């Protein structure tokens, strides 16, 4: 194989390798962006679940108080 052939092969291979490398770097940055976006969304969902849990606890506590008051009233009548 002559020097010209080796140079030709290198000149063909280097741009291809550079294009692949640039594609990998761009893809990696996009995946990082996607991960940040997904983390934000999951944190929002977690916060909403926490808020719903607190709401349900307060509502159940209120219902418990109403039931206790009714039982107390029934016990006083009987």
HTML snippet that shows the backbone in 3Dmol.js (N, CA, C, O; Angstrom):
<script src="https://3Dmol.org/build/3Dmol-min.js"></script>
<div id="view" style="width:600px;height:400px;position:relative"></div>
<script>
const pdb = `
ATOM      1  N   UNK A   1       0.853  -1.163   0.000  1.00  0.00           N
ATOM      2  CA  UNK A   1       0.000   0.000   0.000  1.00  0.00           C
ATOM      3  C   UNK A   1       0.904   1.233   0.000  1.00  0.00           C
ATOM      4  O   UNK A   1       1.838   1.328   0.797  1.00  0.00           O
ATOM      5  N   UNK A   2       0.626   2.146  -0.874  1.00  0.00           N
ATOM      6  CA  UNK A   2       1.475   3.334  -1.004  1.00  0.00           C
ATOM      7  C   UNK A   2       1.025   4.417  -0.017  1.00  0.00           C
ATOM      8  O   UNK A   2      -0.053   4.350   0.573  1.00  0.00           O
ATOM      9  N   UNK A   3       1.882   5.396   0.131  1.00  0.00           N
ATOM     10  CA  UNK A   3       1.567   6.507   1.031  1.00  0.00           C
ATOM     11  C   UNK A   3       0.323   7.265   0.574  1.00  0.00           C
ATOM     12  O   UNK A   3      -0.440   7.767   1.399  1.00  0.00           O
ATOM     13  N   UNK A   4       0.127   7.344  -0.706  1.00  0.00           N
ATOM     14  CA  UNK A   4      -1.035   8.044  -1.237  1.00  0.00           C
ATOM     15  C   UNK A   4      -2.321   7.322  -0.851  1.00  0.00           C
ATOM     16  O   UNK A   4      -3.309   7.963  -0.492  1.00  0.00           O
ATOM     17  N   UNK A   5      -2.313   6.003  -0.923  1.00  0.00           N
ATOM     18  CA  UNK A   5      -3.499   5.244  -0.553  1.00  0.00           C
ATOM     19  C   UNK A   5      -3.800   5.391   0.947  1.00  0.00           C
ATOM     20  O   UNK A   5      -4.958   5.539   1.338  1.00  0.00           O
ATOM     21  N   UNK A   6      -2.758   5.349   1.777  1.00  0.00           N
ATOM     22  CA  UNK A   6      -2.943   5.506   3.220  1.00  0.00           C
ATOM     23  C   UNK A   6      -3.494   6.900   3.530  1.00  0.00           C
ATOM     24  O   UNK A   6      -4.390   7.051   4.361  1.00  0.00           O
ATOM     25  N   UNK A   7      -2.954   7.907   2.859  1.00  0.00           N
ATOM     26  CA  UNK A   7      -3.428   9.269   3.057  1.00  0.00           C
ATOM     27  C   UNK A   7      -4.886   9.405   2.616  1.00  0.00           C
ATOM     28  O   UNK A   7      -5.678  10.071   3.282  1.00  0.00           O
ATOM     29  N   UNK A   8      -5.234   8.782   1.508  1.00  0.00           N
ATOM     30  CA  UNK A   8      -6.610   8.829   1.018  1.00  0.00           C
ATOM     31  C   UNK A   8      -7.561   8.169   2.019  1.00  0.00           C
ATOM     32  O   UNK A   8      -8.627   8.708   2.315  1.00  0.00           O
ATOM     33  N   UNK A   9      -7.175   7.009   2.535  1.00  0.00           N
ATOM     34  CA  UNK A   9      -8.008   6.315   3.516  1.00  0.00           C
ATOM     35  C   UNK A   9      -8.166   7.168   4.776  1.00  0.00           C
ATOM     36  O   UNK A   9      -9.264   7.259   5.326  1.00  0.00           O
ATOM     37  N   UNK A  10      -7.089   7.788   5.234  1.00  0.00           N
ATOM     38  CA  UNK A  10      -7.146   8.629   6.435  1.00  0.00           C
ATOM     39  C   UNK A  10      -8.035   9.850   6.201  1.00  0.00           C
ATOM     40  O   UNK A  10      -8.811  10.238   7.075  1.00  0.00           O
ATOM     41  N   UNK A  11      -7.918  10.448   5.022  1.00  0.00           N
ATOM     42  CA  UNK A  11      -8.736  11.627   4.728  1.00  0.00           C
ATOM     43  C   UNK A  11     -10.216  11.275   4.631  1.00  0.00           C
ATOM     44  O   UNK A  11     -11.065  12.130   4.884  1.00  0.00           O
ATOM     45  N   UNK A  12     -10.541  10.041   4.271  1.00  0.00           N
ATOM     46  CA  UNK A  12     -11.933   9.617   4.216  1.00  0.00           C
ATOM     47  C   UNK A  12     -12.429   9.247   5.620  1.00  0.00           C
ATOM     48  O   UNK A  12     -13.574   9.539   5.965  1.00  0.00           O
ATOM     49  N   UNK A  13     -11.587   8.615   6.418  1.00  0.00           N
ATOM     50  CA  UNK A  13     -12.011   8.104   7.725  1.00  0.00           C
ATOM     51  C   UNK A  13     -12.124   9.205   8.778  1.00  0.00           C
ATOM     52  O   UNK A  13     -13.022   9.161   9.618  1.00  0.00           O
ATOM     53  N   UNK A  14     -11.232  10.182   8.745  1.00  0.00           N
ATOM     54  CA  UNK A  14     -11.216  11.216   9.783  1.00  0.00           C
ATOM     55  C   UNK A  14     -12.510  12.040   9.808  1.00  0.00           C
ATOM     56  O   UNK A  14     -13.068  12.228  10.889  1.00  0.00           O
ATOM     57  N   UNK A  15     -13.007  12.533   8.691  1.00  0.00           N
ATOM     58  CA  UNK A  15     -14.266  13.290   8.750  1.00  0.00           C
ATOM     59  C   UNK A  15     -15.443  12.436   9.261  1.00  0.00           C
ATOM     60  O   UNK A  15     -16.315  12.926   9.978  1.00  0.00           O
ATOM     61  N   UNK A  16     -15.444  11.161   8.876  1.00  0.00           N
ATOM     62  CA  UNK A  16     -16.506  10.278   9.358  1.00  0.00           C
ATOM     63  C   UNK A  16     -16.426  10.133  10.869  1.00  0.00           C
ATOM     64  O   UNK A  16     -17.441  10.219  11.559  1.00  0.00           O
ATOM     65  N   UNK A  17     -15.221   9.914  11.384  1.00  0.00           N
ATOM     66  CA  UNK A  17     -15.050   9.792  12.835  1.00  0.00           C
ATOM     67  C   UNK A  17     -15.420  11.087  13.549  1.00  0.00           C
ATOM     68  O   UNK A  17     -16.023  11.055  14.621  1.00  0.00           O
ATOM     69  N   UNK A  18     -15.064  12.220  12.962  1.00  0.00           N
ATOM     70  CA  UNK A  18     -15.415  13.504  13.564  1.00  0.00           C
ATOM     71  C   UNK A  18     -16.931  13.713  13.570  1.00  0.00           C
ATOM     72  O   UNK A  18     -17.487  14.223  14.543  1.00  0.00           O
ATOM     73  N   UNK A  19     -17.590  13.321  12.493  1.00  0.00           N
ATOM     74  CA  UNK A  19     -19.049  13.461  12.430  1.00  0.00           C
ATOM     75  C   UNK A  19     -19.714  12.579  13.490  1.00  0.00           C
ATOM     76  O   UNK A  19     -20.662  13.004  14.151  1.00  0.00           O
ATOM     77  N   UNK A  20     -19.219  11.361  13.648  1.00  0.00           N
ATOM     78  CA  UNK A  20     -19.772  10.475  14.672  1.00  0.00           C
ATOM     79  C   UNK A  20     -19.523  11.048  16.056  1.00  0.00           C
ATOM     80  O   UNK A  20     -20.420  11.020  16.899  1.00  0.00           O
ATOM     81  N   UNK A  21     -18.335  11.564  16.311  1.00  0.00           N
ATOM     82  CA  UNK A  21     -18.001  12.139  17.612  1.00  0.00           C
ATOM     83  C   UNK A  21     -18.895  13.341  17.923  1.00  0.00           C
ATOM     84  O   UNK A  21     -19.403  13.464  19.038  1.00  0.00           O
ATOM     85  N   UNK A  22     -19.086  14.215  16.957  1.00  0.00           N
ATOM     86  CA  UNK A  22     -19.953  15.372  17.157  1.00  0.00           C
ATOM     87  C   UNK A  22     -21.383  14.909  17.433  1.00  0.00           C
ATOM     88  O   UNK A  22     -22.062  15.464  18.297  1.00  0.00           O
ATOM     89  N   UNK A  23     -21.840  13.895  16.699  1.00  0.00           N
ATOM     90  CA  UNK A  23     -23.179  13.360  16.932  1.00  0.00           C
ATOM     91  C   UNK A  23     -23.327  12.796  18.329  1.00  0.00           C
ATOM     92  O   UNK A  23     -24.357  12.997  18.973  1.00  0.00           O
ATOM     93  N   UNK A  24     -22.321  12.101  18.803  1.00  0.00           N
ATOM     94  CA  UNK A  24     -22.365  11.549  20.162  1.00  0.00           C
ATOM     95  C   UNK A  24     -22.430  12.669  21.184  1.00  0.00           C
ATOM     96  O   UNK A  24     -23.219  12.593  22.126  1.00  0.00           O
ATOM     97  N   UNK A  25     -21.620  13.706  21.020  1.00  0.00           N
ATOM     98  CA  UNK A  25     -21.614  14.813  21.972  1.00  0.00           C
ATOM     99  C   UNK A  25     -22.946  15.556  21.982  1.00  0.00           C
ATOM    100  O   UNK A  25     -23.451  15.924  23.043  1.00  0.00           O
ATOM    101  N   UNK A  26     -23.511  15.775  20.800  1.00  0.00           N
ATOM    102  CA  UNK A  26     -24.802  16.460  20.719  1.00  0.00           C
ATOM    103  C   UNK A  26     -25.887  15.600  21.363  1.00  0.00           C
ATOM    104  O   UNK A  26     -26.728  16.103  22.108  1.00  0.00           O
ATOM    105  N   UNK A  27     -25.860  14.300  21.070  1.00  0.00           N
ATOM    106  CA  UNK A  27     -26.850  13.392  21.644  1.00  0.00           C
ATOM    107  C   UNK A  27     -26.726  13.367  23.163  1.00  0.00           C
ATOM    108  O   UNK A  27     -27.738  13.344  23.864  1.00  0.00           O
ATOM    109  N   UNK A  28     -25.512  13.370  23.673  1.00  0.00           N
ATOM    110  CA  UNK A  28     -25.296  13.356  25.119  1.00  0.00           C
ATOM    111  C   UNK A  28     -25.865  14.621  25.767  1.00  0.00           C
ATOM    112  O   UNK A  28     -26.486  14.550  26.828  1.00  0.00           O
ATOM    113  N   UNK A  29     -25.656  15.761  25.140  1.00  0.00           N
ATOM    114  CA  UNK A  29     -26.188  17.001  25.710  1.00  0.00           C
ATOM    115  C   UNK A  29     -27.713  17.009  25.667  1.00  0.00           C
ATOM    116  O   UNK A  29     -28.360  17.508  26.587  1.00  0.00           O
ATOM    117  N   UNK A  30     -28.283  16.459  24.601  1.00  0.00           N
ATOM    118  CA  UNK A  30     -29.744  16.388  24.519  1.00  0.00           C
ATOM    119  C   UNK A  30     -30.307  15.440  25.575  1.00  0.00           C
ATOM    120  O   UNK A  30     -31.359  15.710  26.155  1.00  0.00           O
ATOM    121  N   UNK A  31     -29.605  14.318  25.827  1.00  0.00           N
ATOM    122  CA  UNK A  31     -30.065  13.396  26.868  1.00  0.00           C
ATOM    123  C   UNK A  31     -29.983  14.042  28.242  1.00  0.00           C
ATOM    124  O   UNK A  31     -30.840  13.809  29.095  1.00  0.00           O
ATOM    125  N   UNK A  32     -28.955  14.851  28.455  1.00  0.00           N
ATOM    126  CA  UNK A  32     -28.843  15.564  29.727  1.00  0.00           C
ATOM    127  C   UNK A  32     -29.991  16.548  29.887  1.00  0.00           C
ATOM    128  O   UNK A  32     -30.563  16.667  30.971  1.00  0.00           O
ATOM    129  N   UNK A  33     -30.332  17.255  28.814  1.00  0.00           N
ATOM    130  CA  UNK A  33     -31.476  18.161  28.845  1.00  0.00           C
ATOM    131  C   UNK A  33     -32.766  17.401  29.141  1.00  0.00           C
ATOM    132  O   UNK A  33     -33.589  17.845  29.943  1.00  0.00           O
ATOM    133  N   UNK A  34     -32.935  16.254  28.488  1.00  0.00           N
ATOM    134  CA  UNK A  34     -34.130  15.444  28.701  1.00  0.00           C
ATOM    135  C   UNK A  34     -34.199  14.957  30.143  1.00  0.00           C
ATOM    136  O   UNK A  34     -35.268  14.953  30.753  1.00  0.00           O
ATOM    137  N   UNK A  35     -33.066  14.551  30.681  1.00  0.00           N
ATOM    138  CA  UNK A  35     -33.046  14.074  32.062  1.00  0.00           C
ATOM    139  C   UNK A  35     -33.448  15.202  33.029  1.00  0.00           C
ATOM    140  O   UNK A  35     -34.217  14.981  33.964  1.00  0.00           O
ATOM    141  N   UNK A  36     -32.928  16.386  32.796  1.00  0.00           N
ATOM    142  CA  UNK A  36     -33.307  17.522  33.641  1.00  0.00           C
ATOM    143  C   UNK A  36     -34.787  17.823  33.550  1.00  0.00           C
ATOM    144  O   UNK A  36     -35.429  18.111  34.560  1.00  0.00           O
ATOM    145  N   UNK A  37     -35.333  17.758  32.347  1.00  0.00           N
ATOM    146  CA  UNK A  37     -36.766  18.001  32.155  1.00  0.00           C
ATOM    147  C   UNK A  37     -37.595  16.931  32.865  1.00  0.00           C
ATOM    148  O   UNK A  37     -38.587  17.240  33.526  1.00  0.00           O
ATOM    149  N   UNK A  38     -37.179  15.671  32.723  1.00  0.00           N
ATOM    150  CA  UNK A  38     -37.916  14.586  33.369  1.00  0.00           C
ATOM    151  C   UNK A  38     -37.827  14.696  34.890  1.00  0.00           C
ATOM    152  O   UNK A  38     -38.811  14.438  35.583  1.00  0.00           O
ATOM    153  N   UNK A  39     -36.662  15.075  35.418  1.00  0.00           N
ATOM    154  CA  UNK A  39     -36.526  15.256  36.864  1.00  0.00           C
ATOM    155  C   UNK A  39     -37.482  16.326  37.370  1.00  0.00           C
ATOM    156  O   UNK A  39     -38.108  16.169  38.419  1.00  0.00           O
ATOM    157  N   UNK A  40     -37.589  17.409  36.621  1.00  0.00           N
ATOM    158  CA  UNK A  40     -38.504  18.485  36.997  1.00  0.00           C
ATOM    159  C   UNK A  40     -39.947  17.994  37.004  1.00  0.00           C
ATOM    160  O   UNK A  40     -40.705  18.278  37.931  1.00  0.00           O
ATOM    161  N   UNK A  41     -40.318  17.255  35.962  1.00  0.00           N
ATOM    162  CA  UNK A  41     -41.685  16.749  35.881  1.00  0.00           C
ATOM    163  C   UNK A  41     -41.992  15.769  37.010  1.00  0.00           C
ATOM    164  O   UNK A  41     -43.060  15.835  37.619  1.00  0.00           O
ATOM    165  N   UNK A  42     -41.053  14.855  37.290  1.00  0.00           N
ATOM    166  CA  UNK A  42     -41.274  13.891  38.374  1.00  0.00           C
ATOM    167  C   UNK A  42     -41.355  14.592  39.720  1.00  0.00           C
ATOM    168  O   UNK A  42     -42.145  14.193  40.576  1.00  0.00           O
ATOM    169  N   UNK A  43     -40.555  15.628  39.920  1.00  0.00           N
ATOM    170  CA  UNK A  43     -40.636  16.381  41.173  1.00  0.00           C
ATOM    171  C   UNK A  43     -41.989  17.072  41.306  1.00  0.00           C
ATOM    172  O   UNK A  43     -42.550  17.142  42.399  1.00  0.00           O
ATOM    173  N   UNK A  44     -42.513  17.581  40.191  1.00  0.00           N
ATOM    174  CA  UNK A  44     -43.844  18.196  40.212  1.00  0.00           C
ATOM    175  C   UNK A  44     -44.922  17.172  40.572  1.00  0.00           C
ATOM    176  O   UNK A  44     -45.828  17.459  41.355  1.00  0.00           O
ATOM    177  N   UNK A  45     -44.813  15.983  39.992  1.00  0.00           N
ATOM    178  CA  UNK A  45     -45.793  14.930  40.299  1.00  0.00           C
ATOM    179  C   UNK A  45     -45.679  14.523  41.764  1.00  0.00           C
ATOM    180  O   UNK A  45     -46.694  14.345  42.438  1.00  0.00           O
ATOM    181  N   UNK A  46     -44.455  14.374  42.262  1.00  0.00           N
ATOM    182  CA  UNK A  46     -44.268  14.034  43.676  1.00  0.00           C
ATOM    183  C   UNK A  46     -44.888  15.089  44.586  1.00  0.00           C
ATOM    184  O   UNK A  46     -45.526  14.766  45.588  1.00  0.00           O
ATOM    185  N   UNK A  47     -44.691  16.347  44.226  1.00  0.00           N
ATOM    186  CA  UNK A  47     -45.265  17.434  45.023  1.00  0.00           C
ATOM    187  C   UNK A  47     -46.793  17.366  45.000  1.00  0.00           C
ATOM    188  O   UNK A  47     -47.439  17.584  46.026  1.00  0.00           O
ATOM    189  N   UNK A  48     -47.367  17.068  43.844  1.00  0.00           N
ATOM    190  CA  UNK A  48     -48.823  16.963  43.751  1.00  0.00           C
ATOM    191  C   UNK A  48     -49.348  15.800  44.582  1.00  0.00           C
ATOM    192  O   UNK A  48     -50.394  15.920  45.221  1.00  0.00           O
ATOM    193  N   UNK A  49     -48.643  14.687  44.582  1.00  0.00           N
ATOM    194  CA  UNK A  49     -49.051  13.559  45.421  1.00  0.00           C
ATOM    195  C   UNK A  49     -48.971  13.926  46.903  1.00  0.00           C
ATOM    196  O   UNK A  49     -49.848  13.558  47.685  1.00  0.00           O
ATOM    197  N   UNK A  50     -47.932  14.642  47.281  1.00  0.00           N
ATOM    198  CA  UNK A  50     -47.814  15.073  48.682  1.00  0.00           C
ATOM    199  C   UNK A  50     -48.972  15.989  49.066  1.00  0.00           C
ATOM    200  O   UNK A  50     -49.540  15.863  50.151  1.00  0.00           O
ATOM    201  N   UNK A  51     -49.315  16.909  48.170  1.00  0.00           N
ATOM    202  CA  UNK A  51     -50.435  17.811  48.443  1.00  0.00           C
ATOM    203  C   UNK A  51     -51.749  17.038  48.557  1.00  0.00           C
ATOM    204  O   UNK A  51     -52.567  17.321  49.432  1.00  0.00           O
ATOM    205  N   UNK A  52     -51.947  16.063  47.673  1.00  0.00           N
ATOM    206  CA  UNK A  52     -53.179  15.265  47.735  1.00  0.00           C
ATOM    207  C   UNK A  52     -53.223  14.440  49.011  1.00  0.00           C
ATOM    208  O   UNK A  52     -54.285  14.296  49.618  1.00  0.00           O
ATOM    209  N   UNK A  53     -52.077  13.892  49.427  1.00  0.00           N
ATOM    210  CA  UNK A  53     -52.045  13.114  50.666  1.00  0.00           C
ATOM    211  C   UNK A  53     -52.407  13.994  51.850  1.00  0.00           C
ATOM    212  O   UNK A  53     -53.169  13.576  52.720  1.00  0.00           O
ATOM    213  N   UNK A  54     -51.870  15.209  51.895  1.00  0.00           N
ATOM    214  CA  UNK A  54     -52.193  16.136  52.980  1.00  0.00           C
ATOM    215  C   UNK A  54     -53.670  16.519  52.957  1.00  0.00           C
ATOM    216  O   UNK A  54     -54.308  16.624  54.005  1.00  0.00           O
ATOM    217  N   UNK A  55     -54.206  16.727  51.759  1.00  0.00           N
ATOM    218  CA  UNK A  55     -55.626  17.062  51.632  1.00  0.00           C
ATOM    219  C   UNK A  55     -56.500  15.913  52.134  1.00  0.00           C
ATOM    220  O   UNK A  55     -57.452  16.133  52.883  1.00  0.00           O
ATOM    221  N   UNK A  56     -56.176  14.696  51.723  1.00  0.00           N
ATOM    222  CA  UNK A  56     -56.955  13.535  52.170  1.00  0.00           C
ATOM    223  C   UNK A  56     -56.870  13.359  53.677  1.00  0.00           C
ATOM    224  O   UNK A  56     -57.868  13.037  54.322  1.00  0.00           O
ATOM    225  N   UNK A  57     -55.686  13.567  54.244  1.00  0.00           N
ATOM    226  CA  UNK A  57     -55.545  13.448  55.695  1.00  0.00           C
ATOM    227  C   UNK A  57     -56.426  14.466  56.412  1.00  0.00           C
ATOM    228  O   UNK A  57     -57.094  14.131  57.390  1.00  0.00           O
ATOM    229  N   UNK A  58     -56.430  15.692  55.935  1.00  0.00           N
ATOM    230  CA  UNK A  58     -57.250  16.713  56.594  1.00  0.00           C
ATOM    231  C   UNK A  58     -58.744  16.395  56.437  1.00  0.00           C
ATOM    232  O   UNK A  58     -59.521  16.569  57.375  1.00  0.00           O
ATOM    233  N   UNK A  59     -59.137  15.929  55.246  1.00  0.00           N
ATOM    234  CA  UNK A  59     -60.539  15.579  55.035  1.00  0.00           C
ATOM    235  C   UNK A  59     -60.940  14.387  55.899  1.00  0.00           C
ATOM    236  O   UNK A  59     -62.020  14.391  56.490  1.00  0.00           O
ATOM    237  N   UNK A  60     -60.093  13.379  55.979  1.00  0.00           N
ATOM    238  CA  UNK A  60     -60.411  12.220  56.812  1.00  0.00           C
ATOM    239  C   UNK A  60     -60.450  12.590  58.282  1.00  0.00           C
ATOM    240  O   UNK A  60     -61.259  12.047  59.035  1.00  0.00           O
ATOM    241  N   UNK A  61     -59.590  13.502  58.701  1.00  0.00           N
ATOM    242  CA  UNK A  61     -59.617  13.963  60.088  1.00  0.00           C
ATOM    243  C   UNK A  61     -60.926  14.674  60.383  1.00  0.00           C
ATOM    244  O   UNK A  61     -61.510  14.494  61.451  1.00  0.00           O
ATOM    245  N   UNK A  62     -61.385  15.483  59.436  1.00  0.00           N
ATOM    246  CA  UNK A  62     -62.659  16.191  59.597  1.00  0.00           C
ATOM    247  C   UNK A  62     -63.814  15.200  59.682  1.00  0.00           C
ATOM    248  O   UNK A  62     -64.699  15.360  60.523  1.00  0.00           O
ATOM    249  N   UNK A  63     -63.822  14.183  58.830  1.00  0.00           N
ATOM    250  CA  UNK A  63     -64.873  13.168  58.857  1.00  0.00           C
ATOM    251  C   UNK A  63     -64.827  12.402  60.178  1.00  0.00           C
ATOM    252  O   UNK A  63     -65.866  12.089  60.759  1.00  0.00           O
ATOM    253  N   UNK A  64     -63.635  12.108  60.639  1.00  0.00           N
ATOM    254  CA  UNK A  64     -63.489  11.410  61.917  1.00  0.00           C
ATOM    255  C   UNK A  64     -64.084  12.237  63.062  1.00  0.00           C
ATOM    256  O   UNK A  64     -64.751  11.695  63.942  1.00  0.00           O
ATOM    257  N   UNK A  65     -63.842  13.535  63.046  1.00  0.00           N
ATOM    258  CA  UNK A  65     -64.402  14.397  64.084  1.00  0.00           C
ATOM    259  C   UNK A  65     -65.925  14.420  64.031  1.00  0.00           C
ATOM    260  O   UNK A  65     -66.581  14.393  65.072  1.00  0.00           O
ATOM    261  N   UNK A  66     -66.490  14.469  62.830  1.00  0.00           N
ATOM    262  CA  UNK A  66     -67.946  14.477  62.683  1.00  0.00           C
ATOM    263  C   UNK A  66     -68.529  13.168  63.210  1.00  0.00           C
ATOM    264  O   UNK A  66     -69.524  13.180  63.935  1.00  0.00           O
ATOM    265  N   UNK A  67     -67.919  12.049  62.852  1.00  0.00           N
ATOM    266  CA  UNK A  67     -68.412  10.746  63.313  1.00  0.00           C
ATOM    267  C   UNK A  67     -68.294  10.639  64.831  1.00  0.00           C
ATOM    268  O   UNK A  67     -69.209  10.152  65.494  1.00  0.00           O
ATOM    269  N   UNK A  68     -67.180  11.091  65.375  1.00  0.00           N
ATOM    270  CA  UNK A  68     -67.021  11.067  66.837  1.00  0.00           C
ATOM    271  C   UNK A  68     -68.101  11.900  67.525  1.00  0.00           C
ATOM    272  O   UNK A  68     -68.661  11.488  68.541  1.00  0.00           O
ATOM    273  N   UNK A  69     -68.388  13.081  66.961  1.00  0.00           N
ATOM    274  CA  UNK A  69     -69.419  13.938  67.553  1.00  0.00           C
ATOM    275  C   UNK A  69     -70.782  13.268  67.489  1.00  0.00           C
ATOM    276  O   UNK A  69     -71.562  13.371  68.436  1.00  0.00           O
ATOM    277  N   UNK A  70     -71.082  12.587  66.395  1.00  0.00           N
ATOM    278  CA  UNK A  70     -72.375  11.906  66.275  1.00  0.00           C
ATOM    279  C   UNK A  70     -72.464  10.735  67.242  1.00  0.00           C
ATOM    280  O   UNK A  70     -73.504  10.524  67.867  1.00  0.00           O
ATOM    281  N   UNK A  71     -71.389   9.974  67.371  1.00  0.00           N
ATOM    282  CA  UNK A  71     -71.398   8.871  68.335  1.00  0.00           C
ATOM    283  C   UNK A  71     -71.566   9.381  69.759  1.00  0.00           C
ATOM    284  O   UNK A  71     -72.288   8.789  70.561  1.00  0.00           O
ATOM    285  N   UNK A  72     -70.892  10.485  70.063  1.00  0.00           N
ATOM    286  CA  UNK A  72     -71.010  11.055  71.401  1.00  0.00           C
ATOM    287  C   UNK A  72     -72.454  11.486  71.647  1.00  0.00           C
ATOM    288  O   UNK A  72     -73.002  11.270  72.728  1.00  0.00           O
ATOM    289  N   UNK A  73     -73.059  12.096  70.631  1.00  0.00           N
ATOM    290  CA  UNK A  73     -74.452  12.526  70.760  1.00  0.00           C
ATOM    291  C   UNK A  73     -75.378  11.321  70.967  1.00  0.00           C
ATOM    292  O   UNK A  73     -76.300  11.373  71.781  1.00  0.00           O
ATOM    293  N   UNK A  74     -75.125  10.235  70.222  1.00  0.00           N
ATOM    294  CA  UNK A  74     -75.943   9.032  70.388  1.00  0.00           C
ATOM    295  C   UNK A  74     -75.753   8.398  71.751  1.00  0.00           C
ATOM    296  O   UNK A  74     -76.708   7.900  72.347  1.00  0.00           O
ATOM    297  N   UNK A  75     -74.520   8.412  72.250  1.00  0.00           N
ATOM    298  CA  UNK A  75     -74.255   7.850  73.568  1.00  0.00           C
ATOM    299  C   UNK A  75     -74.943   8.664  74.672  1.00  0.00           C
ATOM    300  O   UNK A  75     -75.413   8.104  75.662  1.00  0.00           O
ATOM    301  N   UNK A  76     -74.995   9.971  74.495  1.00  0.00           N
ATOM    302  CA  UNK A  76     -75.631  10.825  75.496  1.00  0.00           C
ATOM    303  C   UNK A  76     -77.150  10.624  75.482  1.00  0.00           C
ATOM    304  O   UNK A  76     -77.789  10.729  76.530  1.00  0.00           O
ATOM    305  N   UNK A  77     -77.725  10.346  74.343  1.00  0.00           N
ATOM    306  CA  UNK A  77     -79.173  10.121  74.231  1.00  0.00           C
ATOM    307  C   UNK A  77     -79.571   8.785  74.831  1.00  0.00           C
ATOM    308  O   UNK A  77     -80.637   8.661  75.434  1.00  0.00           O
ATOM    309  N   UNK A  78     -78.710   7.780  74.665  1.00  0.00           N
ATOM    310  CA  UNK A  78     -79.083   6.431  75.074  1.00  0.00           C
ATOM    311  C   UNK A  78     -78.714   6.110  76.439  1.00  0.00           C
ATOM    312  O   UNK A  78     -78.974   5.001  76.904  1.00  0.00           O
TER     313      UNK A  78
END
`;
const viewer = $3Dmol.createViewer("view");
viewer.addModel(pdb, "pdb");
viewer.setStyle({}, {cartoon: {color: "spectrum"}});
viewer.zoomTo();
viewer.render();
</script>
